[in-house]
């Protein structure tokens, strides 16, 4: 389903080996190159057959076919209060078919401007055998290619009619760009996950919450992913690429006396099991999460506010991802339902002249942090490249898939999707750079100075942000909401910083970017998953802290139910630290 609300997961197969776009950026175990797996030949043989023989009664034929099989092995394990609460393991292989009828100029994917679905939403996940049984694989390819081809030919007729009866399109770029074909093979990966060892570790770490009876819900989880993508296209692309992702997450929640539900979250991300932290590091992080949520329970409520603020590095990364990154995704520039905030601003200032922004999927690590947005080739078979988006405040390009827009006729390797969806342009590793940097303490003093200049009693410091969402449709307000999890009042009179709760950042993009005054020198990384039209994809954002002259917050929705009536069983357990709060409704 398409949504304009975006959210903070030919020839026979060749045997040549192409160099990756940027050697040395990936973990060593992921760069081992081998020959094609048997599945590659099965995909290539059926693709050749379809391209040569598939034709509709009216003579329509496919001009492009992409067969991509996603083989995914996942495992997850969770524990709470010292007990394992969930354990799952899943292995699947799914086929995605991208088939185009027409030509590169106009094809069946062209947007319809009234009547019927306006966009093509992908073939969905078509189950394939996990083994390499050629007849079973080719039967699935034959049957589903036939169905998708018939629908594509029908839709092309609708597209041609739409072009005749609607007003002339403002952006008459081609529907599909011509790109270089690539051949590259990596070894398929299997999931390495020691369930018993991790179960023991998570039980031990999650039991820490038993010391805190005011923590009403808590969990420590691990998720593991190993995937291999097999891609063949009618243009000659042959890709067999692999990736692994591991993530440890921890969450703790409670309820304040006024009914507000409060929670805190933290995670560790790595491209290999060895990259995850040891038990002590995870324990320390979990204790910090618990400490933060208990502090929030006693913190005063935020009030609506307009004034200066600092967004700490990770928070700033989310801020740029939500507010800026989604609005420069290429397909939004010619979609007539989109707000097109930056469509006509190429080579014009859109940010302060000391800010530059690029997106680089070829960077696997930043410092000692693995980046979730790393990949070598996108989901259309285009080599990932660093996209220079903003240079010294001036917009230079968009994030591009193979859907051209005016001023950007080719892909820069940012066509992405979750398996089952149609590819669109998406962010990967969004990086913010600044030439107006200062140490964080000086940035904090600059915040106080700005409060004094504006006559404000305090400014705000957003230490961390959990995510957010942005509206990009022209039918709704061009606005965003970012969800902070740790916010402080920084008092201009020198009083200690004061933790507050229940604040959401709101605003509109163009106004927000004009207000950036300076940045810190403390680049931080946010790793997460982003949801939009093409599903959930792993992303990263890196930014220094930023000082803005004006930011707006509003009160967060608050539940009106009271805290639990009876005291928690943990309140009487040995070792529990909190006492029954005064005035509780027990």
N, C-alpha and C positions, 0 to 999 in steps of 0.2 A: 504494500500500500504506500502510495506517495504521501509524503508529509512535508509541510513547509516549516515544521518545528524541528530543529536539529539539536541534538544533545551531545556534558563533561563526560571484539571483540573482528589433396594435391599430390605431394610427393610422399614416398615412404619415409619412415623415420630416419633421419640422417645420423651419422656417427661422429660428426665434427664436434669440436669442443671450443666454445667461445669463452673469452676471458670475461669475468664479471665486470660490471661498469666501474667498480672502484675497488681494486684488490686490497686486501688487508683490513677491511673494515668489519668483517664478520668474524665470529668466533671460529677458531681453527677447525673444529670438528664439523662445521657446516660448509666448508669450502672444498671438501673432497669431491673430485669430479670423477664420474664413472660413465658407463654406457647407458643407453636407454633401457628402462624396464620393459617387460613384455607388453604391458598395457599400452605403452606408447605406440607400438606397431598396430595393435588392434584399433586404436583410435584413428591412426593415420590411414589404415586400409579402408575403413568405413567412410572416412571423410572423402577420400579420393573417389570412392564409388558414388557417394551422394552428389559430389560436384559434377561428375560426368553424366549422371543419369536422371537426376531429380528435375522434373519439369512439370509445370501445371498445364491444364488444357489450353489456357490462353497463351502459352509459350513462356510464361514467367519462370525464371530460374534463379537460384541463389547466386549472388556474386561473392559472398563471403560466408564462411562457416568457421566457428571456433568451438572445438570440443575441449572442455576443461573438466578434469576429474579431480575432486578434492578428497584425498584420503586422510582422515582425521582420527587420531587416537587421543582420548581425553580421560583424565581421572580427577576426582575431587574428593576431599576428605575434610570433615569438619568436626570440631569438638567444642563443648561448652561445659564449664564447671567441672572439668576433669573427666568428662565422659564423651566418647565418640557419638556424634549425633547424625552423621550422614557419611556414606561411602559409596561412590559411584565410579564405574568404569564403562567407557563406551568406545566402540570401534566401528567406523562407517566409511563408506566410499560413495560419493555422490557425483553425478554428472550434471554439468551445466552446459547448455547449448545456446550459443549466440549465433543467430542466422539472420542474414540480411538479403532482402530482395529489392531490386532496383539498381542503383549504382551509387558511387561515392557521393554524388551531388545530392540526390534525393532517394531515400529508401524508406522501408516500412517503420523505422524507428522515429521518423519525423514527428514532431509534436502536432497533435490535432487541436485546433483552437475552437472547440465546441462540438459536443456530441460524442459519446463514447469515451473510453479512457484516453486521456491526453498524452500519456507516456506508455512506453513498453517497460514492464516491470520485471523482466527476466523469466527464465524457463522454470524456475523453481528447482528444488533438489530432486534429481531423478536417481533412485537407488541403483548402484552397481554392485556386482559381486565383489567381495573382499579378496577372493582369489583371482587367478588369471585364466578363467575358463573362457576361451575365445568366443564360442558360440553364444554363451549367455551375455557376454559384453556386447557383441555385435548386434544381437537381437534388440537389446535396450536402445542402442544407438539408432538402429534402423527404424524402430517403431516411433520413438519420440521425435526423431528428426522429421519424419513424415508429418506428424501432428503440428509441429512448430512451423514447418514450411507452409502448410496450408493456411494457417492463421496469419503468417507473415504476408503471403500473397494477397489475402483478403484485406489486410490492413493497408497495404500499399495502394490499393484501389481507393480506400477511404482518404488516404493522404493526398492523392492526386485531386480528388474531388474537393477536399478542404482548401487546397491551394487555389482552386479556381473560384470558389465562392466567398472566400474571406479577403479582407484587405491585404495589401502587399506587406510582406514581412519586413520589419526594420533591419534585422540581421539575416542576410541571405547566404550565410556561410554554408559550406557543404555539411552533410550529415555525418560523414566519416572521413577521417584523414588517412592519407597514405603514409605508412611508416616502414622503417627498416625491419626485415625479418631477422629473428635471432634464433640460434641453436645453443643450448646450454643445459648440461645435465649434472645434477648433484645426486648423491646417494640417497635413496629413500630412508626415512628415519622411523624408528619404532619408539614407543614410549618407555622411558626408564623411570620407574616410580616404585620405590620401596614402601609399600603400604604399611607394613607392620612397624617399621622404624618410625615413619611419620605419625602413625597413630599414637605411639608411645610419646613422641615429642609433643604433639598437640594436646594430649591429655594432661601432661605435666604443665604446659604453659597456660592452657585455658583454666586450670584449677586456681590460678592466681585470683580470679574474680570471686572465688568463694570467701576471700578475706574481706569482701566489700558488699554487705547485704543491700546497700542502696543501689547497686548495679542490678537492674531488673532483667536485663538481657545482655548476653555477651557471647562471642564466638571467636575462635581462631581457626582459619581455614587455609588449605592449600589447594591450588588448582594447577594441573599440569597439562600441557598440550604438545603434541608432536604431529606435524602435518606434512604431507607431500602433495604438491600440485603437479598434475600432468596436463600439459597444454599442447594441442596441435591446431594449426590454422591453415586455411586454404591459401594463405599468402606465403607459407613455408616456415613459419615459426614452429620451433620444437623446443619446449621448455619442460624440465623436470627439476623443480626446486623444492627445498625443504626448509622448515623452520621449527624451532622449539621455543616454548614460553613457559615460565614457571612463576607463580605468584602466591605469596603468602599475605593474607589479609586478616585484620583483626578489627573488631567493632565492640563497643560497649555502649549501653544505653540506660537511661533512667527517666523518671518523670519528676518535674518540679512541682512544688506545692500548688502552683497556680494552674496546673494541668498541662504545661508545655512538655512535649516529648523531646528528649535531648539525646543525642548520640554523637560519638566520635569514631573516627575511622583512620586507619593507617595501613599501608601495604609496602611490600618489598617485591620488586620485579627482577627477573633474571632470565638470561637466554639458556641457562644450563642449571642443573641441580647444584653444581659446585658454586654457582654464583649467588646462591641464597645465603643469608647470614646464619651464624651459629645460634644456639638456644639462648644464650645470654642476651644477645642483641635483640632477638625477638621478644624475650621476656621484658627487657627494659622498655621496648616500644609499647608493649601491651600495658605495662604499668603507667606509662605516660598517658596513654589513651584513657585509662580509668581515672587518673588524676585530673585530666582535663574535663571529663564529663561530670565528675563530682564538683569541680570548681564552677562549672556552668550552672549547676543546680542551685548554687547560692548567688549567682551573678544577677545584677539588675537587668530588667528588660531594656532593649534598645528602643529609642524613640525615632520617629522620622527625622531625617537629617540631610542637609545639603551643605557640603563644605570640603575642606582639603582632606586627603587621605593618602596612605601608603599601602600599596598592594605588595606584600612580600613575594619573593621570586616565584615560588610555585603558584601562588595565587595569581600573580601577573601572567604566568604562562596560560592558565585557564582563561583569564580575562581576554587575552589576545586570541586564543583558539575560538572562543565562543563569539566574540564580537566582531573580530576582523576576519579570521580564517575562513569561516563559512561563507562570508559574503564575497570572497574572491575565488570561490570554486567556479570553474569555467562554465559549466552547464547553466548556472544561474544567470549568466550574462545575456543569454538569448531566450530563456524561458519567459514567455509573456505573462505568466502568473507571478513572477518573482519581483521583488522590490528593486533589484538592480542598483544597489547603493553605489557601487564603484564602476559600473559598466562603461561610462563615458569619461572616466577619470584617468585613463592610461596617460602616463607622462605628465601627470599633474600632482601637486602635493596633496597627500592624504593623511600624513602623520608629521609630527615635528621633524625638523631637518636633521636632528641628531639620532633619529631612529631608522634602522634598516631591518628588514624582515626577509628571511628566506625559508624554504622548506626543503629538507634534504633527506630523502629516504635511504640514501647510501651510507649514512652515518649510523654505525651499530652501537657506539658507546660515546658518551660525553663524560669525560673524566672517568670515574669508576662506576658509572651508572649505565646499565644496558637500556637501550631505547626500544620501546615496543613498536615504534613506527618504521623499523628497518625492513627493507626488502631490496632485492636486486632487479626484479622485473615486476611490473604492475599486472593487474588482472586482464589486461588486453595484450600482454606480451611485449610491451614497450619497456625499454631499459629505464630504470629509475635514474633521475637526474636531479641535481640541485636546481631548484627554481628560485631565481632572484626575484622576489615579489615587490619589495620596496627598497629603494636605495636612497639614503639621505632624505627620507620623507616622501619621495616621489614614487608613485605606483608604476612598476615596470612590466608586470605580467600577471597572469592569473594561474591558478592551479589547473592544469589541463589534462583531460583524458583525450580520447580520439574524436571527441565531438568539438569541431572547430568553432571559434567565435571570431568576430571582427577584431582584427589586430593580432590574433593568436591562432594561426592556421594549423598548428601541429601540437601533438601531445608532448608534455614534459614528464611523462611517466607517473602520473598521479591518478590513473583510472583504477578505482578500487571497489571491492564489494565483499560482503559476507556471502558465502556460497548460497546460491538460489536466487539472488537478486541481479538486476541489471547494473552494469558498471556505470558509475558517474565519477566526476572529479572529486577527490577527497584529500584532506590533509594527511600527513604522515608524521614527520618530525619538524614541527614549526619552531623556528629559532628567531629570537629577538635580540638585536645587537644595538649598542648605544655608544656614542662618542662623548656623552655628557654624563660621566660616571663620578661617583664619590663613595667613600666608605659608608656603610649603613648608618653609623652613628651620626655622621654629617647629614645624611639624608633625613634622619629623624629630627635633627635640629632644624633642618629646612622646613619640615612639616610644622614645627612649633612656630617658626618665623612667619610662615604663611597664615597660620591661625591668627597670630597677632595682627598681621596686615589686614586680614578680613574682619577682625573683631570677633572671632569665634573663640569660645572658651575652651574648646578641645578639637582635635582632629581624630581621625580613625586610623587604626593599624589593622589590616587584614592579614593575619599570620598564615592562614591556610584556607583553601576553598575545596569543596567536595566535587563541584561540577556546576552545571547550569544548562540553560537552553536559550535559544534565540529564535525570534520570529523573522522569517525572510520573505513571506508572501505579501504582495501588495494589497491583498484583501484584508490584512490585519495590520496592526501597528508595527512599524519597523523598530522593535524594541528587544531588549534582552533582560534576562534575570540570571544573576550569578549567586550561588549558594555558599556563603562563607560558613566555616565551622569554628574558627577561632578569631574573635574580633576584640580589640582593645580601644578604649578611649585614651588618647594621649593628651593630657591636660596642659594647656599653655602656661599655667601658673607654677608648674614644676611638681605638682602632686604625682604620686606613683601612677603608672598606667593602670587602668581599671577594665577588667574583663566584663563584657556584656554579652547578652544572648538574644536570639530572635531577630537578627538583622539580615535582610536580603538586599543585594545591590541591584538596582534597576536603572534603566536609561535607554538612550538611543545612541547608535554607534558614532555618527559624525560629531556630535557634541562631545562625547566622551574623549575621543582622540585629540581634540583641540586642547584639552585641559592638562596634558602631560607636561610637567615642568622639568623633571630631571629623573635620573635613574641611579641605582646603586651599582656596585661592582661585584655583586654576589649572585651570579647566575645559578638558578636552581631548576630542577627537572620535575615535571609532572608527567607520570605515566598513567594511562587509562584506556578506556574504550569509548568510541564516539558513535552515536547512532544517528543515521539520516536515511535518505531515500534508498541507498544501497545496503542498508543493514548496519550491523555493528562491526567496526574495524578497530584494531589496536593502533593507538596514537601516542605521541609524546609532544610536549611543549616545553621549551626552555627559554627562560627570560630572567633578566635582573629585576630587582625590586623597582617599582616606579612610584613617583610622587605625582599626584594629580591635584590640580587646584580645586576641582569640584567633583564630588561624587554624591550620588543620591542613594539613600537606603530607605527601605520601608519595613514595616513590621511583618514578621513571618506569621503564617497561619498557626493558630494555637488550639490544641484540643481542649475541650472544656470538661472532660471527665476528671474526677479526683484521682489521686494516687491510690494504690491498693489499700483495701480496708484493713486486712490483717497484716501483721508484720511478716516479712519473708522468713522462711525456715532457717536461712543462713544467719539471721540475727542472733540466734542462740548457739550457733556452731562455734567450736573452739577456734580461736585465731581470728575471728571477724573483728574488723577495726572500727566500723562506724557504730555509733550509738543511735538509738531511736530518736529521730529529730523532734525537737519541741514543736508542738502544735500540729503534729501529723494527724490525719483523719483515720486513725486506726482504732 
